[in-house]
C-alpha cells in the first residue's frame, strides 16, 4: 500500500476497452495549478508571519541598541564633564578643545560637542566656549547635557559650565541589522523547508489522487461509462472515490436505457414538429391571404396620382397585416376624400378592425356622400360604437380608431379637414422660403368607451395653392423610437424632414421619408403600424382663390 492508499501502478480499471487518461491530461485539468496556488498561499502566509516577526524583533532590538548608545553617551558626558572642570574654570580653551578632539577621535559616534562657561560673560545661553562638529549623516541623533562643576575649598561643588554631546544612532542601527541577519536567514530557510514538506505531502496525499480522479472523469466524459476507481482510504478522498463510483454506476445504468428513450422522444418530437409546421404554414398562409384582403381595401396609388398633382403613400404595418389604412374616395363634381385611419390593435386583430371600419365608412359615405368631413366623422363614431357594442361586457374589449379626413374641392380651390387625434401638416414653399403649419385634429378618438358619442368634430378650411403640399400621418411614424437615447421621431423632426425634402418630386419623397425613418430607427424594432400620405393639388382654373397667403384656420360647422 502506498502513502496515498491508492494503487500507484493502476488508478482505475476498465471493464472492456475505453479511452484512458494521461499525466498530461491531469496537468491540463488543473492539478499543477492547484499545487501552485497552495504553495503561493503558504509562501504568502509564511512571508507575512516572517515580516511581522522581523518587524517586532527590529523594534525591540533597535530600542535596546539605542538605549545602549544613549547610556554610553550619558556615561561619556559625565566623565568628560568631570575631567574638564578645572580647564573650563580657567577658560583654558586649548585644553578643553584638546579633550574634545581626543573624545571625537576615540568615539566615532560623537557628532557634536559644545562647552559653555558659566561666568566671565559666557553663560550657557551665549556663545559656547568651545564647539566642534562633524557631519551628522542621515541617522537619528540623541543629545546629552551635563553640568561642569569643580569642588571649592569648603568642599562644595560649584557649576562652572555646561557640556552638550550629540551622538549619532547609526551605530545602533548597524548593530540592529547585524543582530537581525541570522534571524532573517532562519526565516528564509524555514520557509523553504515548510514549502518543500507541504508540497510533497500535498502532492502525494491530495493532488495525485485528484489527478487520477480527473483522468477517470475524463474517461467518462469521453464515453466510457464502465470506469471504476479502486479505493483503500477512509478519509475524504476515499469518500469522494465512493461517490464517484456510485455516480459512474448510475450513469452507466442510465445510458444503457437512454438511447432507446432518446429515440422514442426524438420520434415524438419529429411528429410534433411536423404537426407544428403544418399548423404554422396554415396560419401563415391565412395571414398572407388576410394581407391580400387588407390590401384590396386600400386605394390604388396610381388612381390617386391621376387626380392629384403629386402623391406619395408610405404604408408599413408592424406585422404582415396591421391596424392602419388610408382612404381615397372619388365624389361628384371632381371632388374626393383622402385620409388616414389608425385602428386599435396590431396584426390580425388590427386588420379585422380596418375591415370593419372600412365597411362602416363605405356605408356612411353611401348615406351622406356630399357631407363635410366633420359630419362623416360624427356618423362614423356613432356607428363604430354601435357595431362593437356586443363586446362592451368584457372590460378588456375597448376598440376604436383615430382618423384624419380631407374633403378636397378643386372646383372651389380649397379642402375641408376634420380629424380625431390626427392633424394635417401643410408645407408652403413660396418665394424660395418654406414653412410648416399643422392644423390639429380634435382631441377625440372614435368608437371607444371613452369617446363622446355626441361630439361635434370641427371642420377646418384650407385653400389650395401652388407650392403647397399636405401630409397626414398616424402616430406610428411620430412615436417610432430611435436615436442614441431611444426617443420618438417627434413632430419637430417630422416637420424638419418635410421641409428638407420639399424640393424633390412628390413621388420621390416616399423613399426619402422611409430613409429618414430608417436612419432614426437604427436597429430598434418597429413599435407600431405606420401610414403617411402626402399630396399636392392646385386649384381648378375657374376656382375663386382667397387672397390670404397662408392656410386659413376658420371653422365651418356641419
Secondary structure, 3 states (H helix, E strand, C coil): CCCCCCCCCCCEEECCCCCCCCHHHHHHHCHHHHHHHHHHHHHHHHHHHHHHHHHHHHHHHHHHHHHHHHHHHHHHHHHHHHHCHHHHHCCCHHHHHHHHHHHHHHCCCEEEEEEEECCCCCCCCCCCCEEEECCCCCCCEEEEEEEEEEECCCCCEEEEEEEEEEEECHHHHHHHHHHHHHHHHHHHHHHHHHHHHHHHHHHHHHHHHHHHHHHHHHHHHCCCCCEEECCCCCCHHHHHHHHHHHHHHHHHHHHHHHHHHHHHHHHHHHHHHHHHHHHHHHHHHHHHHHHHHHHHCCCCHHHHHHHCCEEEEEEECCCCCCCEEEEEEECHHHCEEEEEEEECCCHHHHHHHHHHHHHHHHHHHHHCCCCCHHHHHHHHHHHHHHHCHHHHHCCCCCCCEEEEEEEEECCCCEEEEEEEECCEEEEEEECCEEEEEEECCECCCECCCCCCCCCCCCEEEEECCCCEEEEEECHHHHCCEECCCCEECHHHHHHHHHHHCCCCCHHHHHHHHHHHHHHHHCCCCCCCCEEEEEEECCCCCCCCCCCCCCCCCCEECC
